[in-house]
């Protein structure tokens, strides 16, 4: 008997992504989000989910999707990682996918080089590809911090260049 992966499929932009169903706590509509100061731009803030404070990350911003306004059909995937809940804003949550283990390819090396080390593989489902994500790497504070610091360095370099151009 071949092993199957049970994945929750969701859309961000035109792509379909998936996370293990075991890490999913629930899917909710986007409520009012309280902003948190000094957070990276893709960290929208926090929500109160039945008495629990849950940090919310916008995966569209995290993955560099240009149009990242919150719309009516957006959802928050509430996932559990290291005993804590985190929310992921996605364009839509689609379905539970059962992917045979032999239909999953390892991610191309270019994904690792480009800093997308949260991709664990590519699943082939009904003629389409589903990008499989690893929660621990997607939500790891170290990877979030590194991206934020790079952004700050780029912003500092841009402002220095503008200052030099103004002289």
N, C-alpha and C positions, 0 to 999 in steps of 0.2 A: 504494500500500500504506500503510495507516495504522499509525502507530507505537504500540507497546504498552509500558506500564510493567510491569516485573517486580517485584512487591512481596511481601515476606514478611508475611503477615497474622498478627496475634496479638491476644489478648483481654486487656483490663484492665477489670475490672468487667464491665459488660454491653456495652461498646463494642468494636468491632473497629478496630484501628489497623494501619498498615502502614509499613514502612521499605523503601527500595530494597534489592533482593537483593544488589546490588554492595557494600553496606556491611556485610552479614552475614558474620561469620567462622565461627560455628557456634552451635548451640543445645545447652545442657547442663542436666542436672538441677542443682538448687540444692545445692552442697556446704556444708561448714562455712565461715562467713564471719567473718573477723577484723575486729572493730570498729576504727574509727579515731577518736581523740579530736577534739573540736571540729568534727566534720563536721555538715552540715545533717541534719535527721532523715530525709530520704529517701535519704541516702547510707549504705547499710548497712555498707560497709566494703570489704575487699579479699579476693580469693581467689587461690590459687595454681593457675594453669591450666597444667599441664605445664611448670612452671619459670618461667612468666611471671606477674608480679603484675598483677592486673586489678581496677580499682575497680568496685564494684557499686552501681548506683542502683536503688531500688525505684520503678518507674514508678507503682505504685498510690498510694504516698505522694506522689510528685511531682505526680500528677494529682488528689490530694485524695479518693481512694476511702477510705471509712470502714473497711471490713474489710480490714486489710492484714497478716493473719497468713500466714506462709509455710506452704503446704500441700504435699502429696505431688506434685500435678500441676503446681505452679509450675515455670517454666523460666527459665533465664537466656539471653537473646539476647546473644551476645558479638559486638559490632560494632566495626568499625575506623573510627576517625575521626582525621584528622591524624596518621596513622602510629602511633597508640596504640590499644590494645584497651580497651574498656569493657563492662561487663556491665549488662544491663537486666532486672530481675526482672519477669516478666509472669505473668498467671494461666495462660495456655496459649498455645502457638504452634500456629497452625492449619494454614496451607497457603501455598503459593506462588500468588499471584494474578496473572493477566495482565489488566491493565486498559487498554483502548484509550485513547489520549491524549485523544480527544474525549469520553470519559466522566468526565473529571476537571474539577471546578469549582473556581475559586479559593475560598479560605476567606472566610467572611463577615467584614465589617469588625469585628464585635463580638469576634472571636477576637483580632485585633491589639490592640484597646483593652484587653481583659482580660488582657493580658500573655502570651497563648498564641501568641507569634510563632513557635513551632516547628512550627505546622501549615502545610503548604504547599498543601494542597488536600483536597477530598473526592471520593473515587472511588466511582462507582456500579457495584456488582457484584451481579448477580442480585437486584435489588430491595432491596439494603441499601447503606448508606453505610460506607465505610472511610475513617477519618481518616488522612491521609498526613502523616508527620512528617519533618522535616529534622534529620538527625543533628547537623549543625554547631551549630544553634541549641539543640537539646535538651541537648547535652553541653557547650556553651560555658561556660567558667569564669565569664565575666562575668555571664551570665544566672543561673547558680547562685548566685553571690555576691550579686547584687542581691536575689534571693528570700530568701536567708539574712539579709541586713541588714534587710530589711523585717520579717521574722519577729522579729529581735532587738528592733527598735524597738517592735513591737506588744507583745512580752513585757515590755519595760521600761515601756511605758505602762500595761499591765495591773497590774504590780506597784506602780507609783506610785499607781494608782487604788485598789488594795487598801489600801495604806498610808494614803491619805487617808481612806478609809472607816473604817479602824480607829481613827482619831483622833477 
